[in-house]
């Protein structure tokens, strides 16, 4: 494991100490590593949302906006299925 020396502001140090006192963590390293894990997970989630938004924007560029509500869309799908003999 890599060792690192970091400076922590007094309010952040107090918070870290409170986490250790609450026995949620046993050491400063555990607290810091947990924060880093959470930040990495959050970043991954943000990247996934960003990819979905980009895909949605590309779909709108290709197909345009849908002006129908969900019931109108469902009726359209049913009508198409009837015409194709699938309903």
Secondary structure, 3 states (H helix, E strand, C coil): CCCCCCCCCHHHHHHHHHHHHCCCCCCHHHHHHHHHHHHHHHHHHHHHHHHHHHHHHHHHHHHCCCCCCHHHHHHHHHHHHHHCCCC
